[in-house]
Each structure stands twice: as C-alpha cells, then as structure tokens.
C-alpha cells in the first residue's frame, strides 16, 4: 500500500474498504445512531481518499477514523436530521446466530453512554486501536482516553448486567 | 485474563457489519469530482419548491386518466435484481394503456424484438417507472409503482387489435404519479417540427445493423427488406 500521503489507486482503496469498512461504519453509526447516514459518511470519506483529499499513512485505520469523525462533526451534524441515538435504526453489530437480541442490547447500552466514552470504547474494542492512536484520533492525551475507557466500560458492564452473559 | 479483558472479548464476539454498498472505488472510478452523497447533492442543487414536492399523488386522478387516454407512447424503466436498469419504449394508438381503477393500469405487450429485457427484470424486481408522452404537449406524466406480467385471458381480450390478442400484458400498481415540468421539452424544441432534421441525416437502421453485425452472405438491401417487412406485417 502507498505510504505517507500519496494518491492511492483504486485497488488500494478497495482493499482498505474491505479491511476497515465495517469498523468505520460501526464507528460512524455509534456517533450518528443511523446506519444509512453512517454508510454515507464512510462512502464520502473513501471518495475523498480516492481523490487524494484524505491522507493515510502506514497504519491507516486511525487516520480513517479521524476522517470519519471530522466528517461527522463538521459536516453531517450541521445538516443531517436530529441524531437519534436510542433509535433502533442503528444496527451496526452483527450477532452470532441466535444472539441478535444481545447485539441490539449492546448497541442500546452503548447509546446510553456519554459520547466521549462511547467512541473510545468502539475504537478500542472493535477498532482495536491503542490508547495512543485513539488519543490522536480524538486529539487528546492517551491518559484521558484510558480513563474514559475505564469509566465507559464499567458503565457498559453495568448496563449489560441483566444479560448475565459474562 | 482480567475481567475487563473477558468483557472485551465478549463484546468482540459481535462484529461490526460490513457496509452494504459497493466500495466507492468502483463507483467513483471513471470521472473526477464525483458527488457521492445526497447531502452533497443537496448542497449543490438545493431542495425542491413546495409545489414540486407536493405534486406527487399516490394514485391516478382524473387528470392522470385523461393524460393516459391521450398518450400513444410510454417509456418503461425497470431494474433487475442486481439493480441494473433498462428503459424501453411502448407505443400504440392513444389510450392503448388502460386504466382499470385509481391504482391500476395495464400496458399490452405487443410483439417486439423478443429480448424481453424489461419483462425479465420485472420477474426479479417489480419496481417500474413510466413516462407517458402526448405529442405536442411539453409536460409528461410520470408514474412509479410495481408491475406484474399477466396472462389473464379476460384482461388480454380487451387489447385485441386487428384480430390479434396480445399474449401478455404488464399490470402496474401505481404508487406515485405526477406531471413532470415542461422544461426539457421547451429547451429541446422537441415538438417544433420545422426544426426537425431531415430523416436522412442519420443512416437507416438497416445500414447501422449491417455495419455493426457484418453478416455473411447478406446485403444491406436484404436487411432493409427484412426490417420493412417486420414493420409492416408484425406490428401486432
């Protein structure tokens, strides 16, 4: 894959999309609460990537997450309809067969967390980013990220306790 | 493994679902500066006027019926299961498309080229878009809905022309209808026949086909004869 900025060719972009599309849609969805809009945001980011408007480096996921986040913050929220986080229209987690209810419960519990904790959890658990990478995405220190994560995770466990799945 | 790690791995049993659309790489490829979202499109073009937004009707009112009764020509758009689209023209005497009630109309299937692109699509995907044209009128009637191919003999009998009853008809359930504004026709001067080019500025269909197919042992004249005969004898 092309390193540093450089223009990516279609195959590079298709590979990135296959590798990270799901996590990015999940991340956008956890911010927007709407899967259609989330897919639009990710699509938008990849189109900009194709045009060379978004730069990625060796480890592309943090940069892509940041591009998704910027798109959501700067652009989408200003124009899009009211964000409805408790809306069951999110549906970004795929469940093992028979566990669909649990997936929905996880999404709902996440939606109840404060946004700054929620996004750290999504990026850490499903994006598998380090606290330092997340700090770069969110433009904050890795200590802050780690503490948001601890608080968020504890809250999430509490919300999901009725499932008894642990 | 700490209990936090156990909880994390429990959460990871649920994976983010992959995006449903095709990778943008494939969509955006052959052109630059591609507009990829409705959001972006709206920012460029704006939103429809309230009149344009309000003109949709959920069925066929008397204005739609009158338009269809005077229309000898309709374009039918269909899409296959994979979303690939097709548009084909249908035409006959004005009123050849019958309105059955406020939500249903029927288009007889006259003999064509037997490619059946549109009907094959309808079997996989019933959604259909129609544009009715009335000669000399600058507005068109647009109808969107779902369609089925029917062989109901009682229905087909009503479409008999010169003793020939169609084998099939396309029955449409109307979901949306509205008059499309005149601008395309006004800009194109479509009905100003004194501006029409003479018929021979383009090569004949026979010439084009001959050129494209280059059949062994046939001449352009053979093609012309075949096409002329088909147009004369196999319209119904």
Interface residues (C-beta under 8 A of the other chain):
Chain A: X10 X11 X13 X14 X17 X18 X21 X22 X23 X25 X26 X27 X39 X40 X42 X43 X44 X46 X47 X50 X51 X75 X76 X79 X80 X91 X92 X93 X94 X95 X96 X99 X102 X103 X106 X124 X125 X126 X153 X156 X157 X165 X166
Chain B: X3 X4 X6 X7 X8 X10 X11 X12 X13 X14 X15 X16 X17 X18 X19 X20 X21 X23 X24 X25 X26 X27 X28 X29 X32 X33 X34 X36 X37 X38 X39 X40 X42 X43
